[in-house]
Amino acid sequence: MKNSFLFYAAVLLTSCGPTIRVYTDHDRDVNVLTYSSYTWLDTKEIEVRNNPLYYNELNDKRIKAAVNEELRKHGYNRSDSGARLVVHYHIVVENRATVQVDRYGYRYGSYWMTSGISSYPYQEGTLIIDLMEPGTNLLAWRGWAVAVVNDYTSEQQEALIRKAVEKIFRRYPN
């Protein structure tokens, strides 16, 4: 009985979080598994001028910590000299809307019937993680996660970033 309660509690807690969709792509001519070290692309190369609400020191620290942990789990060592892979990330936030049609089809107005259509705006965020070859910065592997990013506290943002990075690296080659 206790085990089933823990199972249902875990399912409930994980289902309350945002839905994260994950995708990956890679260069078939590059085997990222042959590499053992990585470095981060220089901070000045990151698109900080794009949107300071998302490209900031706090998110930079959160993203790098999560990626460093996942790369460590995959056997990579961080090295600032002679690294075989360069890591970079992008953040894209877009305004979206979902439209819902009144399920009964019509609303009654003062003088006529009108169809009931409601629009609900939200923001969709995409975190893209790139692994590139040094020197050329040619893309070797890319993973990205997409989720709704409305009104999160800093703790929720950190949890969302960690979960997104973890899900991205679940699709990393083994």
HUFENLIN-V470535 format. One record per residue. SS is DSSP state (H for helix, E for strand, L for the rest). PHI is phi in radians with two decimals (none if undefined). Layout:
ss=SS phi=PHI
ss=SS phi=PHI
//
This chain:
ss=L phi=none
ss=H phi=-1.12
ss=H phi=-1.12
ss=H phi=-1.19
ss=H phi=-1.11
ss=H phi=-1.11
ss=H phi=-1.09
ss=H phi=-1.16
ss=H phi=-1.14
ss=H phi=-1.13
ss=H phi=-1.10
ss=H phi=-1.11
ss=H phi=-1.15
ss=H phi=-1.32
ss=H phi=-1.38
ss=L phi=-1.35
ss=L phi=-1.34
ss=L phi=-1.21
ss=L phi=-1.35
ss=L phi=-2.03
ss=E phi=-1.71
ss=E phi=-2.17
ss=E phi=-2.43
ss=E phi=-2.49
ss=E phi=-2.66
ss=E phi=-2.72
ss=L phi=-1.50
ss=L phi=-1.19
ss=L phi=-1.52
ss=L phi=-2.06
ss=L phi=-1.76
ss=H phi=-1.17
ss=H phi=-1.27
ss=H phi=-1.40
ss=L phi=-1.60
ss=L phi=-2.25
ss=E phi=-2.38
ss=E phi=-2.58
ss=E phi=-2.46
ss=E phi=-1.58
ss=L phi=-1.07
ss=L phi=-0.92
ss=H phi=-0.97
ss=H phi=-1.15
ss=H phi=-1.44
ss=L phi=-1.34
ss=L phi=-1.33
ss=L phi=-1.12
ss=L phi=-1.32
ss=L phi=-1.18
ss=L phi=-2.73
ss=L phi=-1.17
ss=L phi=-1.16
ss=L phi=-1.93
ss=L phi=-1.56
ss=L phi=-2.51
ss=H phi=-1.09
ss=H phi=-1.16
ss=H phi=-1.19
ss=H phi=-1.01
ss=H phi=-1.13
ss=H phi=-1.12
ss=H phi=-1.15
ss=H phi=-1.11
ss=H phi=-1.11
ss=H phi=-1.16
ss=H phi=-1.18
ss=H phi=-1.00
ss=H phi=-1.11
ss=H phi=-1.19
ss=H phi=-1.16
ss=H phi=-1.07
ss=H phi=-1.08
ss=L phi=-1.58
ss=L phi=1.58
ss=L phi=-1.61
ss=E phi=-1.96
ss=E phi=-1.42
ss=L phi=-2.52
ss=L phi=-1.49
ss=L phi=-2.35
ss=L phi=1.29
ss=L phi=-1.20
ss=L phi=-1.58
ss=E phi=-2.32
ss=E phi=-1.98
ss=E phi=-1.85
ss=E phi=-2.56
ss=E phi=-2.36
ss=E phi=-2.30
ss=E phi=-2.16
ss=E phi=-2.18
ss=E phi=-2.18
ss=E phi=-2.19
ss=E phi=-1.39
ss=E phi=-2.27
ss=E phi=-2.58
ss=E phi=-1.99
ss=E phi=-1.98
ss=E phi=-2.17
ss=E phi=-1.61
ss=L phi=-0.98
ss=L phi=-1.18
ss=L phi=-1.57
ss=L phi=1.62
ss=L phi=-2.49
ss=E phi=-2.08
ss=E phi=-1.67
ss=L phi=-1.60
ss=L phi=-1.05
ss=L phi=-2.19
ss=L phi=-2.68
ss=E phi=-1.62
ss=E phi=-2.18
ss=L phi=-1.32
ss=L phi=-1.66
ss=E phi=-2.21
ss=E phi=-2.10
ss=E phi=-2.03
ss=E phi=-2.15
ss=E phi=-1.36
ss=E phi=-2.72
ss=E phi=-1.94
ss=E phi=-1.94
ss=E phi=-1.87
ss=E phi=-2.20
ss=E phi=-1.87
ss=E phi=-1.96
ss=E phi=-2.04
ss=E phi=-1.94
ss=E phi=-2.00
ss=E phi=-2.17
ss=E phi=-1.39
ss=L phi=-1.18
ss=L phi=1.49
ss=L phi=-1.59
ss=L phi=0.97
ss=L phi=-1.32
ss=E phi=-1.18
ss=E phi=-1.80
ss=E phi=-2.62
ss=E phi=-2.40
ss=E phi=-2.27
ss=E phi=-2.53
ss=E phi=-2.18
ss=E phi=-2.18
ss=E phi=-2.72
ss=E phi=-1.27
ss=L phi=-2.21
ss=L phi=-1.39
ss=L phi=0.75
ss=L phi=-1.77
ss=L phi=-1.28
ss=H phi=-1.11
ss=H phi=-1.16
ss=H phi=-1.20
ss=H phi=-1.08
ss=H phi=-1.09
ss=H phi=-1.13
ss=H phi=-1.14
ss=H phi=-1.10
ss=H phi=-1.05
ss=H phi=-1.15
ss=H phi=-1.11
ss=H phi=-1.12
ss=H phi=-1.06
ss=H phi=-1.17
ss=H phi=-1.06
ss=H phi=-1.36
ss=H phi=-1.14
ss=L phi=-1.66
ss=L phi=-1.28
ss=L phi=-1.05
ss=L phi=-1.87
//
